[in-house]
């Protein structure tokens, strides 16, 4: 049983939106799942809480098209939530070292400032060398740098580093 904090003004929800695969493929978070989460947040926290659904551009995906194609644009309109492309947001630079590898990431201000950060990955197996992609890997999409393929040669370290600089409060896995 999760105890919802009472002083929440802003919530960030990070679904798993990889490429343009519809949720029926099992690759992305179902927008209906996110809709139910939004309803729950508004019921438990406040009907007026500011909710943003966030994602960033990637090597082979432009966020604004993914939001539209995957049903999130309609969800945002129906549930009065914001869609935020993290690649277009103001950021601050943060350094982190993992296994003697130094990373410098841009951390979006909207993530830094959110009172509650919820990670909603899709459980699946897809990445060679990573046994299970889930809550930790989903934060990879919070990196606003669009050409993320440059991190694939050290994917495990990158995932760990991003989770250190962008800590989320709650993970709810879409296992549908």
N, C-alpha and C positions, 0 to 999 in steps of 0.2 A: 504494500500500500504506500503510495507516494503522498507525501505531505506537501501541498502546494504553498509556496511562500505567499505572504499577503501583500508585500510591498512592491509588486511587479508592475512596472509601467510599460516596459518594452520586452518583446519576445522575438527571438530569432529562431526560425525553424530551417534546418538544412536537410532537405530530402536528398535521395540519391537520384540524380539526373545525369546519367552517363549516355552521351551521344543522343540520338533521336529515337531510341527504342521506347515504344509504348509500354506501359505497365503490364500489358498482357503477355509480353515476352519474358517477364520475370526478372528483367534487368534494372528497372527503375521503380522508385516508390510510387505507389498507386495514389493519385490525387484524392481519391475517396477516403483513403486512410488519413491523409493530411487534413481533409475537411472534418473528419470526426475528431481529430486532435484539436483543431481550431475550436470546434464546438465545446470540447471538454475544457480547454483553457479559458474560454469566455465564461463558462459555467462556474469553474472553480476559482478563477482569479478575479475577473471583472468583464462585463460585457463590452467595456470601452478600451481594453488593453490594446496597445499598438503591436500588431503582429506583422513580421516581415518574413517572407520565404526567400531564402538566399541560395545563390549558385553563382559560378563564375564561368567565363568563357574558357574553352579548352582548345587543344590543338586542332580537333576536328569537330567542334561544336560551338555555335554562337548561342549564347544564353537566351537572347530575346526570341529566337526561333524555337528553341527547346521549350521554353515556357508556353508558347502558343501550341506547338505540335503535341505536347504531352499532357495538355489539359489544365495547366496551371494558370493560364491567363483567365480562363473561365472560372476557375476556383477563386482567384483573387477578386474578380468582380462579384461573384455570388456571396463571398464571405467577408468582403471589405478588408482584405489584407493586401499588403504591398509585396510586389515582386522586385527583388533587388539583385542586379548584376554586380557581383563583388568586384569584377574587373573594371568597373566604372566608378567605384567608391573611393573616397579619400582613405588613405592608409598611413600607418607609421611603420618604420622598419624595425625589425627585431632580429637579433643574432641568437643562435642556439648551436651548441656543439653536441653531436651524437657520434660516439665511437671515433673520436678525434677528427671527425669531418665537421667543418664549420659551415653553417647555413645562414643566409640572410634572407628573411622573408618579409613581405609586406603584409601587415595584418590590418584588415579592413576595420575602420572605426566603428561601423555598425555592430560588428562582433564584439569589439572591445567594450562598447557602451551598453550592450544589452543586459537587462536584469536577469533574464533567463534564456539560456541557449540550449536548444533541443536538437539533437542529431537523430535523424530518422533514416537510417540506411536500409537497403534491401539486402537480405541475406542471400548470398550466392557465391559461387566459386568461378572466378574468371581470370585471375592474373597468374601467369607463370611465375613460380617462385614464392608466391604468397598463398598459403594453404586455404585461407578463408578470408574473403573480403566482407567487411561488415562495418562496425561502428568506427574503428580507427581509420580505415581506408577512406570512408566517406568524407572525412575532414580534408582529404587531399583536394576536394572540389572547392574548399574555402580559400585555397591559394589563388589570389587574383591574377597571377601571371598566366597568360593564356597558353604559352608553349610548354606545357607541363611534361611533354615527352623527354625533356632534358633531364628530368629527375628519375626516369625509369631505370637507369643503370644502378641506382642506389635507392630503390623504391622503399625497402624496409626502413632505412634510416630517415628518409624523407617523411614517411608516414609518422614515425615516432617524433621527429622534430616538429612537424606541423601540429601534432596533438599536444606538444609541450607549450607551444606559443599561442594556441587557440583552444583553451580548455572549455569543453561543453559541460553543462550541468546534468543533463539527462539524455539517455539514449533509449529510444524506442524503436525496435527493429520490426520492419514490415516483412513478415515471414509468409505472406500470402503467396 
